[in-house]
Amino acid sequence: MLQQPWKTSDFAPEVNIYVDFDGTIAPAEPTDQLFDRFADPAWRANDTAWLEGRLTSWEATARNVSLLRASPEEITAFLRGIPIDPAFPAFLALCRNMDAHVTVISDGLDLVLRTVLGAAGITLPFASNLLVWKGRNRWEARFPHRRKNCRFNMGNCKCSHQVRRTSGFSVMVGDGRSDFCIAEQCDLVVAKGSLLRRCKEQGLAHIAMSDFADANLEFSRWLFKTRDGARQPIAYSPSEMPGATT
């Protein structure tokens, strides 16, 4: 187990870490699996329309949720069988030992996130869209974090959750389009999938990952160097990031 080499004090720069859920913490895409199991197959056309820019994220999610036909008990039982990345608990242990703050931010659905993480014995602060039961087997999506000025028209605008401070660091861990905007505002991105391609195109400081197992070592090096007692945030160019590539 990693040992924390200091007692957190006022001089240690704060680190806020934002982690995507579907495709990142849960590589098997639980929300897609939910729709595959309980929604009319038309949901796939909605998803394609979003990826092609013909629907916004929240419009596609609202349409897909309206196609669900399942009881709360059926949905919960199904979701509890979906695993998370087996190395994610080690990532959390690293962050906690280094006194870094972890928040899950997802453009998915709260019931999905809470149930899958709960089945893995994990409780974390999170922000997501809402899956609201309307009685019997009907559901509705709600979007408390939608912003009209969101650059990517997300149901949950992830930039709205980022802690902006005069000192400290922010990190985004993710895999897709919903992470693009906040990634541009963070000091480091831990990325795979289309987010990794975006980081390379935009020249963002990043660590490439296929899963948390291969991300944890490089991220721990960055985190240890970042939290080494500097009184002010360490300024890195992308090429100077420990363990990072551009």
C-alpha positions in Angstrom: 0.0 0.0 0.0 1.2 3.5 -0.8 2.3 5.5 2.2 1.7 9.2 2.5 5.1 10.8 3.1 3.7 14.0 4.8 0.7 15.3 6.8 -1.4 17.5 4.6 -1.0 21.1 5.4 -1.8 24.5 4.0 1.3 24.6 1.8 0.3 21.5 -0.2 -1.3 22.4 -3.5 -4.9 21.1 -3.8 -5.6 18.5 -6.5 -9.1 18.0 -7.9 -9.7 14.9 -10.0 -12.7 14.5 -12.2 -13.5 11.0 -13.5 -15.9 9.9 -16.2 -18.1 6.9 -15.6 -19.3 5.0 -18.7 -16.4 3.7 -20.6 -13.9 4.8 -18.0 -14.7 3.6 -14.4 -17.0 1.1 -16.0 -15.5 0.0 -19.4 -18.5 -2.1 -20.4 -20.6 1.0 -20.9 -23.5 0.3 -18.4 -25.8 2.8 -19.8 -25.6 1.3 -23.3 -26.1 -2.1 -21.8 -29.2 -0.9 -20.0 -30.7 0.4 -23.2 -29.7 -2.8 -25.1 -31.5 -4.9 -22.4 -34.6 -2.8 -21.8 -35.2 -0.3 -24.6 -36.6 -0.5 -28.1 -33.7 -1.0 -30.6 -34.5 2.5 -31.9 -32.2 3.8 -29.2 -29.2 3.0 -31.4 -30.4 5.4 -34.1 -30.7 8.1 -31.5 -27.1 7.4 -30.3 -25.8 7.6 -33.9 -27.7 10.9 -34.5 -25.9 12.3 -31.4 -22.5 11.2 -32.6 -23.2 12.7 -36.1 -24.3 16.0 -34.6 -28.0 15.7 -35.6 -29.1 15.5 -31.9 -27.7 17.0 -28.8 -26.5 14.7 -26.0 -29.5 15.5 -23.8 -32.0 15.1 -26.7 -30.6 11.6 -27.5 -30.6 10.6 -23.8 -34.2 11.9 -23.3 -35.4 9.9 -26.3 -33.6 6.8 -25.2 -34.9 6.9 -21.7 -38.4 7.3 -23.0 -37.9 3.9 -24.8 -37.1 2.0 -21.5 -39.6 -0.5 -20.4 -38.6 -2.1 -17.1 -39.4 -1.9 -13.4 -37.0 -0.3 -10.9 -36.3 -3.8 -9.5 -35.4 -5.2 -12.9 -33.1 -2.3 -13.7 -31.3 -2.5 -10.4 -30.8 -6.3 -10.5 -29.4 -6.0 -14.0 -27.0 -3.1 -13.2 -25.6 -4.8 -10.1 -24.1 -7.5 -12.4 -22.0 -5.0 -14.4 -18.3 -4.7 -13.2 -16.1 -1.7 -12.9 -12.4 -1.5 -14.0 -10.7 -3.8 -11.4 -7.8 -1.4 -11.0 -10.1 1.6 -10.2 -10.0 0.9 -6.4 -6.2 1.2 -6.5 -6.6 4.5 -8.3 -8.9 5.7 -5.5 -6.5 4.5 -2.8 -3.7 6.5 -4.5 -5.8 9.6 -4.6 -6.9 9.3 -1.0 -3.4 8.7 0.3 -2.3 11.8 -1.5 -5.3 13.8 -0.3 -6.5 14.4 -3.8 -10.3 15.0 -4.2 -12.1 12.6 -6.6 -15.5 13.5 -8.1 -17.3 11.4 -10.7 -18.9 13.5 -13.5 -21.0 11.7 -16.0 -23.3 12.5 -18.9 -25.0 9.3 -18.0 -27.7 8.5 -15.5 -27.6 8.7 -11.7 -29.3 5.3 -11.0 -26.8 3.6 -13.3 -23.8 5.1 -11.7 -25.0 4.7 -8.1 -26.0 1.1 -8.6 -22.8 -0.1 -10.4 -20.5 1.7 -8.0 -22.6 0.5 -5.0 -22.3 -3.1 -6.1 -18.5 -2.6 -6.1 -18.6 -1.2 -2.6 -17.6 2.4 -3.7 -19.2 5.6 -2.6 -18.1 8.8 -4.3 -19.5 12.3 -4.8 -20.9 12.5 -8.3 -22.9 14.7 -10.7 -24.9 13.2 -13.6 -28.3 13.3 -15.4 -31.3 11.9 -13.5 -33.3 8.8 -14.3 -36.7 9.4 -12.9 -39.3 6.6 -12.4 -42.7 7.5 -13.7 -44.5 4.5 -12.4 -44.9 0.9 -13.6 -42.2 0.4 -16.3 -41.9 4.0 -17.6 -39.0 6.4 -17.1 -38.0 10.0 -17.8 -34.6 11.7 -18.0 -34.0 15.1 -16.3 -30.9 17.3 -16.7 -30.2 19.5 -13.7 -26.7 20.3 -14.9 -27.6 21.3 -18.5 -26.3 24.7 -19.5 -27.5 26.6 -22.6 -24.0 27.9 -23.3 -22.3 24.4 -23.1 -20.0 24.2 -26.1 -20.8 20.5 -26.8 -24.5 20.6 -25.8 -24.1 18.0 -23.1 -26.9 17.0 -20.8 -24.4 17.4 -17.9 -22.0 20.2 -18.8 -18.9 18.9 -17.1 -17.1 22.3 -17.1 -19.8 23.6 -14.6 -18.4 21.2 -11.9 -14.8 22.1 -12.2 -13.4 23.8 -9.1 -11.6 26.9 -10.2 -8.9 28.1 -7.8 -6.0 30.5 -7.9 -3.7 27.6 -6.9 -3.8 23.9 -7.2 -4.3 21.4 -10.0 -7.1 19.8 -11.8 -7.1 16.4 -13.7 -9.7 14.9 -16.0 -9.8 11.1 -16.5 -12.1 10.0 -19.4 -12.6 8.5 -22.7 -15.0 10.4 -24.9 -16.7 13.4 -26.4 -18.4 14.5 -23.2 -15.0 15.1 -21.6 -13.6 17.3 -24.4 -14.5 20.7 -22.9 -13.4 20.2 -19.3 -10.2 18.5 -20.6 -9.1 21.7 -22.2 -9.3 23.5 -18.8 -7.4 20.9 -16.7 -3.7 20.7 -16.0 -3.5 17.0 -16.9 -5.8 14.6 -18.8 -5.6 10.8 -18.3 -7.2 9.7 -21.5 -8.2 6.9 -23.9 -10.5 6.5 -26.9 -11.6 9.7 -28.7 -10.5 11.8 -25.7 -6.9 10.6 -26.2 -7.1 11.5 -29.9 -8.5 14.9 -28.9 -5.6 15.5 -26.5 -3.1 14.7 -29.2 -4.8 17.0 -31.7 -5.1 19.9 -29.2 -1.6 19.4 -27.7 -3.0 18.9 -24.2 -0.8 17.5 -21.5 -1.9 13.9 -21.0 -1.2 10.4 -19.9 -2.5 7.7 -22.3 -4.4 4.8 -20.7 -6.1 1.6 -21.9 -7.4 1.0 -18.4 -6.5 2.1 -14.8 -4.0 -0.7 -14.4 -1.6 1.0 -16.9 -2.5 4.5 -15.9 -1.9 4.2 -12.2 1.9 4.1 -12.3 2.4 7.1 -14.5 -0.3 9.0 -12.7 1.2 8.3 -9.3 4.5 9.7 -10.5 2.8 12.9 -11.7 0.8 13.1 -8.4 3.8 12.6 -6.2 5.8 15.3 -8.0 2.9 17.6 -8.0 2.3 17.2 -4.2 5.9 17.3 -3.2 5.4 20.3 -0.9 5.7 23.1 -3.4 4.2 26.3 -2.0 2.9 27.3 -5.4 1.6 25.1 -8.3 4.4 23.7 -10.5 4.1 25.1 -14.0 4.5 22.4 -16.7 4.5 22.6 -20.4 2.9 19.5 -22.0 6.3 18.1 -22.9 7.6 18.5 -19.3 4.7 16.6 -17.7 6.2 13.6 -15.8 4.9 10.5 -17.5 2.9 12.6 -20.0 2.9 12.8 -23.7 1.7 15.3 -26.3 
